[in-house]
Amino acid sequence: MDAALFKVLLASLPVGLLLGGSLISLSKDRTLAVYLQVAGALCLSLVIAAHLCEALRWFPAMAWGEEHSAGHYLDLASAVFGFTLFPAGYLLQALKRRRI
């Protein structure tokens, strides 16, 4: 197995847990905080998908892994949104619980 593919599969475990936990929270409570968490987890899942496509050399026209390519910017934007939205939703949810 390729090292890049192994890293992607290894990273997919915590991201999958984040997404699963967010979807369970969404089924119980439909607030802005939960929607932000789900959106952040989906963005992180898109990062995993982008790296999986890079490791398996799918969609070579996206030029995965090359600087200033569509694949690079898709990966970067997804990572920025994921690492912004998920913690923001988590923080809002924690602040809401603290007030109650």
Contacts in CASP RR format, 6 or more apart in sequence:
PFRMAT RR
TARGET T0000
AUTHOR 0000-0000-0000
METHOD contacts of the structure
MODEL  1
MDAALFKVLLASLPVGLLLGGSLISLSKDRTLAVYLQVAGALCLSLVIAA
HLCEALRWFPAMAWGEEHSAGHYLDLASAVFGFTLFPAGYLLQALKRRRI
2 55 0 8 1.000
4 51 0 8 1.000
4 54 0 8 1.000
4 55 0 8 1.000
5 52 0 8 1.000
5 55 0 8 1.000
5 56 0 8 1.000
7 51 0 8 1.000
7 55 0 8 1.000
8 48 0 8 1.000
8 51 0 8 1.000
8 52 0 8 1.000
8 55 0 8 1.000
11 48 0 8 1.000
11 51 0 8 1.000
12 48 0 8 1.000
12 52 0 8 1.000
15 41 0 8 1.000
15 44 0 8 1.000
15 45 0 8 1.000
15 47 0 8 1.000
15 48 0 8 1.000
16 41 0 8 1.000
16 45 0 8 1.000
18 41 0 8 1.000
18 44 0 8 1.000
18 86 0 8 1.000
19 38 0 8 1.000
19 41 0 8 1.000
19 42 0 8 1.000
19 44 0 8 1.000
19 45 0 8 1.000
20 41 0 8 1.000
21 41 0 8 1.000
22 34 0 8 1.000
22 37 0 8 1.000
22 38 0 8 1.000
22 40 0 8 1.000
22 41 0 8 1.000
22 86 0 8 1.000
23 38 0 8 1.000
25 34 0 8 1.000
25 37 0 8 1.000
25 38 0 8 1.000
25 93 0 8 1.000
26 34 0 8 1.000
26 35 0 8 1.000
26 38 0 8 1.000
31 92 0 8 1.000
31 93 0 8 1.000
31 96 0 8 1.000
32 89 0 8 1.000
32 92 0 8 1.000
33 89 0 8 1.000
33 90 0 8 1.000
33 92 0 8 1.000
33 93 0 8 1.000
33 96 0 8 1.000
34 89 0 8 1.000
34 93 0 8 1.000
36 85 0 8 1.000
36 86 0 8 1.000
36 88 0 8 1.000
36 89 0 8 1.000
36 92 0 8 1.000
37 85 0 8 1.000
37 86 0 8 1.000
37 89 0 8 1.000
37 90 0 8 1.000
37 93 0 8 1.000
39 81 0 8 1.000
39 82 0 8 1.000
39 85 0 8 1.000
39 86 0 8 1.000
40 81 0 8 1.000
40 82 0 8 1.000
40 84 0 8 1.000
40 85 0 8 1.000
40 86 0 8 1.000
41 82 0 8 1.000
41 86 0 8 1.000
43 78 0 8 1.000
43 79 0 8 1.000
43 81 0 8 1.000
43 82 0 8 1.000
43 85 0 8 1.000
43 86 0 8 1.000
44 78 0 8 1.000
44 79 0 8 1.000
44 82 0 8 1.000
44 83 0 8 1.000
44 86 0 8 1.000
46 74 0 8 1.000
46 78 0 8 1.000
47 75 0 8 1.000
47 78 0 8 1.000
47 79 0 8 1.000
47 82 0 8 1.000
50 64 0 8 1.000
50 71 0 8 1.000
50 74 0 8 1.000
50 75 0 8 1.000
50 78 0 8 1.000
51 75 0 8 1.000
52 58 0 8 1.000
53 59 0 8 1.000
53 62 0 8 1.000
53 64 0 8 1.000
54 64 0 8 1.000
54 65 0 8 1.000
57 64 0 8 1.000
62 69 0 8 1.000
62 70 0 8 1.000
62 71 0 8 1.000
62 74 0 8 1.000
63 69 0 8 1.000
63 70 0 8 1.000
63 71 0 8 1.000
63 72 0 8 1.000
64 71 0 8 1.000
64 72 0 8 1.000
64 75 0 8 1.000
65 71 0 8 1.000
65 72 0 8 1.000
65 75 0 8 1.000
66 72 0 8 1.000
END
